[in-house]
Amino acid sequence: VDKNMFLHFDSGGGSNEITAKAVARKLSYAMFPERRCVPIDVEIKSCSSPQQENSYDCGVYMLAASGAIAKTASNQILDLERFVAEATRDPSFAKVTRKLIADDIRKMAAKA
């Protein structure tokens, strides 16, 4: 999987595609702060996912998918350790990430 590719498991029949793209873009900027001033082309791969039969179980499906991904990833722990090391190699990542979170909170508060 490319480091700018996000996997999207949507139990809502594709209804979250636009939001998933926006979240992936923000996560990509947070994960690679050195590229913040450069437009990042984020690819989202829609993955096969069980479909919920109601309008309120999306969280349950998300937790199930996350659990399955975590179990699979535990078999690839060395790759995960390398990924985390790369994502956090610049000590300023925490400061940049805190600022991004604070900015998002301010934006949401202004809309409320």
N, C-alpha and C positions, 0 to 999 in steps of 0.2 A: 504494500500500500504506500503510495506517495505521501510525503510528509505534509503536503497541502491538500490531501484528500480526506474528507470526512465521510464516514459511513452513516447513513440515515435509515433507521428502522422505524417506519411509520405505521402504527396500528390503525391510523385513521384514514386509510385509503388515499394518501397523498395530500391531505388537507393541510399539512404543516410544511410543505415544501419551501414556501417563501420565508417563513420564520426560521426554518432549519438553515437556509442559506445565510441569513443575517447573523444567526448565532455562530455559525461556522466561521464567518468572516471575522467577527469579534474575537473568537477564540484564537484564530490564526494570528491576529495582531498581538494578542496577549502572550501567545506562545513564542512569537518571534518579534520582540519589540524593536530589534535592530532594523527591521523592515517596515516599521510603522509609517514611514513617509513614502514608501513605495507601494503602489497598488498591488495587492496580493490576489492572484487568480486562484480562487478557492473552488475545488471540485467536490461535488457531493455525489456519492454513489448511493442510489436508492437500493436497499437490500430487501430481500424477501422477508416479510414479517407477518406473523399471525394478525388477523384483523379483529378488532373489538366489535362486539355486537350491540354496544350502547354508546352513549355520549359521555360516560363518566369513568370508564376504566382505563383511560390513557396512562395514568400514573402507574397503575398495576402492570400494564404491559411494558412501560419504560423500565420499571424495576426488574422485571423478568429478563428483559433484553440485557440490561446492565449486568445482572448476575451471570448470565450466560457468557457475556464478553469477558467478565472478570475471571471466570473459571477457565476459559480458553487462554486468556492472557497469562494466567499463572503458570502455564506450561512454557511460556516464552519469557520468563522473568529477566533473562539477561538482556533481551531486546528492550524490555520496559525500563530497566535500569539505565541503559544507554540513552534511551529517549528522554528520561527525566534529567539525566546529566546534561544532555544537550540543551534542553529547554531552560535549565536553570544555571547554565555555565557563567552567564554574566550576572554578577551580584546585584545589578540594578533592576533585574527582572521583578523583584518583589516591590520595589518602589513604583515601577511603571505599572504593574498590575494593580496595586492599591489605588493609583491615580485613575486608572481606567474604571475600576469599580466605583470610586467616589464620583467620577463624572457621570456614570450611568445612573447612580442613585439621584444625583442632582437633577438630571434630565427627567427622570420619572417623577420626582417630587414636583417639578415645575408644571408637569402635565396634569397633576392631580388637582 
